[in-house]
Amino acid sequence: MTDQVQVEDFDSIERNTPAELSAKELHNKRFQPRANYQNTSKTPKRLQTSKPPKNSVKIKPIKTPVHFKWALFLTIFCFFLVGPCWALYKTIQLRRMIQRQENDAADRLSHKITTVLVVSTILGIFAWVAILFCTVGLLLTGELLATEAI
């Protein structure tokens, strides 16, 4: 028995590989659902969000307080009119600065207005309390003198 070996051309050789050569077919085969796998709905994964670094600074929109109502209230009810009138005038300038986008100067002026209004408020409260005690004292003294208790 003689063995005859067939010599084939290089082009005619067939090769059966275990995997397809196309990347698209590999992808489709890899992600096909398996027959024994049941298609149950899974809860969707939540989006991953990254946390800001610990040393990061939160930028807030710049909003400069004007304090117009506070200055107007103190101008009407306070005995020390110089501070509240000045603050009332400066609130008008402050609004113009905000319209012209002069943010740094507007912040500084707003801080000055706040300081003047706080001092004027404290002095106004002190004056109103003093007037209240003087009035009550005079009324009591008048009543005591009328009854000749003093």
Phi and psi restraints in degrees (value plus and minus 20) as a CYANA .aco file:
   2 THR   PHI    -125.5   -85.5
   2 THR   PSI     116.5   156.5
   3 ASP   PHI    -108.7   -68.7
   3 ASP   PSI     106.3   146.3
   4 GLN   PHI    -123.9   -83.9
   4 GLN   PSI     106.8   146.8
   5 VAL   PHI    -123.8   -83.8
   5 VAL   PSI     106.8   146.8
   6 GLN   PHI    -107.1   -67.1
   6 GLN   PSI     110.0   150.0
   7 VAL   PHI    -118.1   -78.1
   7 VAL   PSI     102.7   142.7
   8 GLU   PHI    -130.8   -90.8
   8 GLU   PSI     136.1   176.1
   9 ASP   PHI     -90.1   -50.1
   9 ASP   PSI     137.9   177.9
  10 PHE   PHI     -84.4   -44.4
  10 PHE   PSI     -53.4   -13.4
  11 ASP   PHI     -93.0   -53.0
  11 ASP   PSI     -41.9    -1.9
  12 SER   PHI    -113.8   -73.8
  12 SER   PSI     -21.9    18.1
  13 ILE   PHI     -94.0   -54.0
  13 ILE   PSI     109.7   149.7
  14 GLU   PHI    -125.5   -85.5
  14 GLU   PSI     117.5   157.5
  15 ARG   PHI    -146.7  -106.7
  15 ARG   PSI     106.5   146.5
  16 ASN   PHI    -120.6   -80.6
  16 ASN   PSI      86.6   126.6
  17 THR   PHI    -114.1   -74.1
  17 THR   PSI     132.9   172.9
  18 PRO   PHI     -91.7   -51.7
  18 PRO   PSI     -39.4     0.6
  19 ALA   PHI    -147.0  -107.0
  19 ALA   PSI     130.7   170.7
  20 GLU   PHI     -90.8   -50.8
  20 GLU   PSI     136.3   176.3
  21 LEU   PHI    -109.9   -69.9
  21 LEU   PSI     -37.0     3.0
  22 SER   PHI    -100.6   -60.6
  22 SER   PSI     115.3   155.3
  23 ALA   PHI     -87.5   -47.5
  23 ALA   PSI     -54.0   -14.0
  24 LYS   PHI     -87.0   -47.0
  24 LYS   PSI     -62.3   -22.3
  25 GLU   PHI     -87.8   -47.8
  25 GLU   PSI     -56.2   -16.2
  26 LEU   PHI     -81.9   -41.9
  26 LEU   PSI     -63.1   -23.1
  27 HIS   PHI     -84.0   -44.0
  27 HIS   PSI     -65.6   -25.6
  28 ASN   PHI     -83.5   -43.5
  28 ASN   PSI     -60.4   -20.4
  29 LYS   PHI     -89.4   -49.4
  29 LYS   PSI     -57.3   -17.3
  30 ARG   PHI     -88.6   -48.6
  30 ARG   PSI     -57.9   -17.9
  31 PHE   PHI    -122.6   -82.6
  31 PHE   PSI      -2.1    37.9
  32 GLN   PHI     -95.5   -55.5
  32 GLN   PSI     123.0   163.0
  33 PRO   PHI     -88.8   -48.8
  33 PRO   PSI     121.1   161.1
  34 ARG   PHI     -99.6   -59.6
  34 ARG   PSI     137.5   177.5
  35 ALA   PHI     -88.5   -48.5
  35 ALA   PSI     -56.8   -16.8
  36 ASN   PHI    -106.4   -66.4
  36 ASN   PSI     -22.3    17.7
  37 TYR   PHI    -109.9   -69.9
  37 TYR   PSI     105.8   145.8
  38 GLN   PHI    -106.4   -66.4
  38 GLN   PSI     116.3   156.3
  39 ASN   PHI    -102.0   -62.0
  39 ASN   PSI      60.9   100.9
  40 THR   PHI    -116.2   -76.2
  40 THR   PSI     127.3   167.3
  41 SER   PHI     -98.4   -58.4
  41 SER   PSI     108.7   148.7
  42 LYS   PHI    -117.1   -77.1
  42 LYS   PSI     136.6   176.6
  43 THR   PHI     -90.9   -50.9
  43 THR   PSI     116.0   156.0
  44 PRO   PHI     -87.0   -47.0
  44 PRO   PSI     124.2   164.2
  45 LYS   PHI     -93.7   -53.7
  45 LYS   PSI     120.3   160.3
  46 ARG   PHI     -96.7   -56.7
  46 ARG   PSI     133.8   173.8
  47 LEU   PHI     -88.4   -48.4
  47 LEU   PSI     117.5   157.5
  48 GLN   PHI    -105.3   -65.3
  48 GLN   PSI     104.9   144.9
  49 THR   PHI    -136.6   -96.6
  49 THR   PSI     122.5   162.5
  50 SER   PHI    -112.3   -72.3
  50 SER   PSI     126.6   166.6
  51 LYS   PHI    -106.3   -66.3
  51 LYS   PSI     126.5   166.5
  52 PRO   PHI     -90.2   -50.2
  52 PRO   PSI     134.7   174.7
  53 PRO   PHI     -80.9   -40.9
  53 PRO   PSI     135.4   175.4
  54 LYS   PHI     -86.0   -46.0
  54 LYS   PSI     -50.4   -10.4
  55 ASN   PHI    -115.7   -75.7
  55 ASN   PSI      -4.6    35.4
  56 SER   PHI     -99.1   -59.1
  56 SER   PSI     134.9   174.9
  57 VAL   PHI    -129.6   -89.6
  57 VAL   PSI     110.1   150.1
  58 LYS   PHI    -103.2   -63.2
  58 LYS   PSI     105.6   145.6
  59 ILE   PHI    -111.2   -71.2
  59 ILE   PSI     102.2   142.2
  60 LYS   PHI    -124.6   -84.6
  60 LYS   PSI     128.3   168.3
  61 PRO   PHI     -85.8   -45.8
  61 PRO   PSI     121.7   161.7
  62 ILE   PHI     -98.5   -58.5
  62 ILE   PSI     100.0   140.0
  63 LYS   PHI    -150.7  -110.7
  63 LYS   PSI      91.1   131.1
  64 THR   PHI    -110.3   -70.3
  64 THR   PSI     102.6   142.6
  65 PRO   PHI     -91.2   -51.2
  65 PRO   PSI     120.7   160.7
  66 VAL   PHI    -116.5   -76.5
  66 VAL   PSI     -54.7   -14.7
  67 HIS   PHI      44.5    84.5
  67 HIS   PSI       9.5    49.5
  68 PHE   PHI     -85.5   -45.5
  68 PHE   PSI     -64.9   -24.9
  69 LYS   PHI     -84.5   -44.5
  69 LYS   PSI     -59.7   -19.7
  70 TRP   PHI     -84.1   -44.1
  70 TRP   PSI     -64.4   -24.4
  71 ALA   PHI     -85.6   -45.6
  71 ALA   PSI     -59.3   -19.3
  72 LEU   PHI     -86.2   -46.2
  72 LEU   PSI     -62.6   -22.6
  73 PHE   PHI     -81.7   -41.7
  73 PHE   PSI     -65.0   -25.0
  74 LEU   PHI     -88.5   -48.5
  74 LEU   PSI     -53.0   -13.0
  75 THR   PHI     -83.9   -43.9
  75 THR   PSI     -56.4   -16.4
  76 ILE   PHI     -98.4   -58.4
  76 ILE   PSI     -63.4   -23.4
  77 PHE   PHI    -125.7   -85.7
  77 PHE   PSI     -19.4    20.6
  78 CYS   PHI    -125.0   -85.0
  78 CYS   PSI     126.1   166.1
  79 PHE   PHI    -101.5   -61.5
  79 PHE   PSI     -42.8    -2.8
  80 PHE   PHI    -113.0   -73.0
  80 PHE   PSI      68.6   108.6
  81 LEU   PHI     -99.3   -59.3
  81 LEU   PSI     -36.9     3.1
  82 VAL   PHI     -83.8   -43.8
  82 VAL   PSI     -70.0   -30.0
  83 GLY   PHI     -84.1   -44.1
  83 GLY   PSI     -72.4   -32.4
  84 PRO   PHI     -85.3   -45.3
  84 PRO   PSI     -55.0   -15.0
  85 CYS   PHI     -87.0   -47.0
  85 CYS   PSI     -60.8   -20.8
  86 TRP   PHI     -81.5   -41.5
  86 TRP   PSI     -64.4   -24.4
  87 ALA   PHI     -84.1   -44.1
  87 ALA   PSI     -58.5   -18.5
  88 LEU   PHI     -83.4   -43.4
  88 LEU   PSI     -61.5   -21.5
  89 TYR   PHI     -85.7   -45.7
  89 TYR   PSI     -60.9   -20.9
  90 LYS   PHI     -91.5   -51.5
  90 LYS   PSI     -45.4    -5.4
  91 THR   PHI     -85.1   -45.1
  91 THR   PSI     -52.6   -12.6
  92 ILE   PHI     -86.9   -46.9
  92 ILE   PSI     -63.1   -23.1
  93 GLN   PHI     -84.1   -44.1
  93 GLN   PSI     -57.4   -17.4
  94 LEU   PHI     -83.0   -43.0
  94 LEU   PSI     -61.4   -21.4
  95 ARG   PHI     -82.6   -42.6
  95 ARG   PSI     -58.7   -18.7
  96 ARG   PHI     -85.1   -45.1
  96 ARG   PSI     -60.1   -20.1
  97 MET   PHI     -82.6   -42.6
  97 MET   PSI     -59.9   -19.9
  98 ILE   PHI     -86.2   -46.2
  98 ILE   PSI     -58.9   -18.9
  99 GLN   PHI     -85.7   -45.7
  99 GLN   PSI     -53.2   -13.2
 100 ARG   PHI    -106.1   -66.1
 100 ARG   PSI     -15.8    24.2
 101 GLN   PHI      43.4    83.4
 101 GLN   PSI      14.3    54.3
 102 GLU   PHI    -112.1   -72.1
 102 GLU   PSI      55.3    95.3
 103 ASN   PHI     -89.1   -49.1
 103 ASN   PSI     -62.4   -22.4
 104 ASP   PHI     -85.8   -45.8
 104 ASP   PSI     -66.2   -26.2
 105 ALA   PHI     -85.5   -45.5
 105 ALA   PSI     -56.7   -16.7
 106 ALA   PHI     -85.7   -45.7
 106 ALA   PSI     -59.5   -19.5
 107 ASP   PHI     -84.4   -44.4
 107 ASP   PSI     -62.4   -22.4
 108 ARG   PHI     -84.0   -44.0
 108 ARG   PSI     -64.1   -24.1
 109 LEU   PHI     -85.7   -45.7
 109 LEU   PSI     -58.4   -18.4
 110 SER   PHI     -83.2   -43.2
 110 SER   PSI     -58.3   -18.3
 111 HIS   PHI     -86.1   -46.1
 111 HIS   PSI     -60.9   -20.9
 112 LYS   PHI     -83.6   -43.6
 112 LYS   PSI     -62.6   -22.6
 113 ILE   PHI     -82.0   -42.0
 113 ILE   PSI     -61.7   -21.7
 114 THR   PHI     -81.5   -41.5
 114 THR   PSI     -63.6   -23.6
 115 THR   PHI     -82.7   -42.7
 115 THR   PSI     -65.7   -25.7
 116 VAL   PHI     -83.8   -43.8
 116 VAL   PSI     -59.9   -19.9
 117 LEU   PHI     -90.0   -50.0
 117 LEU   PSI     -55.7   -15.7
 118 VAL   PHI     -84.8   -44.8
 118 VAL   PSI     -66.4   -26.4
 119 VAL   PHI     -83.1   -43.1
 119 VAL   PSI     -62.6   -22.6
 120 SER   PHI     -84.7   -44.7
 120 SER   PSI     -57.1   -17.1
 121 THR   PHI     -84.8   -44.8
 121 THR   PSI     -64.6   -24.6
 122 ILE   PHI     -83.7   -43.7
 122 ILE   PSI     -64.7   -24.7
 123 LEU   PHI     -85.5   -45.5
 123 LEU   PSI     -57.4   -17.4
 124 GLY   PHI     -86.2   -46.2
 124 GLY   PSI     -61.8   -21.8
 125 ILE   PHI     -83.5   -43.5
 125 ILE   PSI     -62.6   -22.6
 126 PHE   PHI     -80.8   -40.8
 126 PHE   PSI     -63.2   -23.2
 127 ALA   PHI     -84.9   -44.9
 127 ALA   PSI     -64.0   -24.0
 128 TRP   PHI     -84.6   -44.6
 128 TRP   PSI     -60.1   -20.1
 129 VAL   PHI     -86.6   -46.6
 129 VAL   PSI     -61.7   -21.7
 130 ALA   PHI     -82.6   -42.6
 130 ALA   PSI     -63.3   -23.3
 131 ILE   PHI     -84.2   -44.2
 131 ILE   PSI     -60.0   -20.0
 132 LEU   PHI     -82.3   -42.3
 132 LEU   PSI     -67.1   -27.1
 133 PHE   PHI     -86.9   -46.9
 133 PHE   PSI     -58.2   -18.2
 134 CYS   PHI     -84.5   -44.5
 134 CYS   PSI     -62.7   -22.7
 135 THR   PHI     -83.8   -43.8
 135 THR   PSI     -66.8   -26.8
 136 VAL   PHI     -84.4   -44.4
 136 VAL   PSI     -59.7   -19.7
 137 GLY   PHI     -84.6   -44.6
 137 GLY   PSI     -61.8   -21.8
 138 LEU   PHI     -86.6   -46.6
 138 LEU   PSI     -59.4   -19.4
 139 LEU   PHI     -83.5   -43.5
 139 LEU   PSI     -64.3   -24.3
 140 LEU   PHI     -86.0   -46.0
 140 LEU   PSI     -60.3   -20.3
 141 THR   PHI     -85.1   -45.1
 141 THR   PSI     -60.5   -20.5
 142 GLY   PHI     -83.5   -43.5
 142 GLY   PSI     -61.3   -21.3
 143 GLU   PHI     -86.9   -46.9
 143 GLU   PSI     -60.5   -20.5
 144 LEU   PHI     -87.2   -47.2
 144 LEU   PSI     -58.2   -18.2
 145 LEU   PHI     -88.8   -48.8
 145 LEU   PSI     -55.4   -15.4
 146 ALA   PHI     -86.9   -46.9
 146 ALA   PSI     -55.2   -15.2
 147 THR   PHI    -109.0   -69.0
 147 THR   PSI     -17.5    22.5
 148 GLU   PHI      35.3    75.3
 148 GLU   PSI      18.0    58.0
 149 ALA   PHI    -102.5   -62.5
 149 ALA   PSI     -38.5     1.5
